[in-house]
Amino acid sequence: LVNQLPEANLILLRHLFGVLHHIEQNSGVNQMTAFNLALCIAPNMLWLPSPTGPEEESRSTKKVALLVQFLIENSGEIFGGDIASLF
């Protein structure tokens, strides 16, 4: 799916998840694990197109957080092996 994205979107995601992965690599110092980062950023990445109740929003946020956590933890494999070279 990543390879089907427009190039500009792919570059943006590579950089975003490169930064998040770098932060996660220092979680021993900053306490920002992939899970914690995902909880912070997931509500701003994807949301339901129409207003729903709090229960549905909570379920949706949890699903997005799991996706973001997966992308952070596997960013090298998903967006290219040497993601640190972006910096």
N, C-alpha and C positions, 0 to 999 in steps of 0.2 A: 504493500500500500504506500509506503514511503516513497518508493520510486515513481509512483504515479502523481505525486504532488508537483505543482509548478515549482520551478527552480528557486524562485524567491522564497516561497514558503518553506522549502526544504532547508535552505541556508539559514533562515530564521530559526527553525526548530533545532537544527544542528547547534547553533550558537546558544540558544536558550538551554537546551538539555546538556550541552557541554559545561555551561556555568553551573547548572544544578548538580551535575555529576561531580564537578570539582569541589563544590561545597560539601557534598555528601562524602567525598573521600577524606575530608577533614572533620568528620563528625565526632571523632574522639576528642577534639578540642572545642568545636562549636555546638555540639549536641544536635546538629541538624542532619538526622538520618534521612534516607530516601522517603521513609514514611512521614516524618515531620515536615519535610519540604513539600511533599504531595498534599498534605492537609492544608498547608498554607496557600499553595498556588492553584490547586484544583478548582476551587470555586470561581476563579477568574479566567480559567481556560475554556471550559465548556459549561453550558447551562441549557436548561430546557427552553424551547422556543416560546412557550406560553406559561402564564402563571399557574402554579399547581398548589396543592396543599403542602404543609410542612413535612408530612411523612414522605411524600413522593420526592420532594426536594432533597431530603436527607438521604434517601436511597440513591438518588441520582448523584449526589455529591460523593458518596462512598464509592460508587462505581468509577467515577472520574478520578478520584484519588488513587484507587488501585491501578488504573491505567497510567497515571502520571508516575506513580512509584515504579511500575514496571519499566517505563521509558527511561527513568533516571538510572535505575539499576542496570539496564541493558543498553545504554546509550551508545557505547562503543560498537556493539554488534549491529545495532539498528541504523546508526547514522554514520558509521565508518570507524574503523579500528583506532585511528590515532586522533581522537577527539581533542586531546590536549594541545595538538598542534594549532588549533584555532586561536590560541592565545599567544 
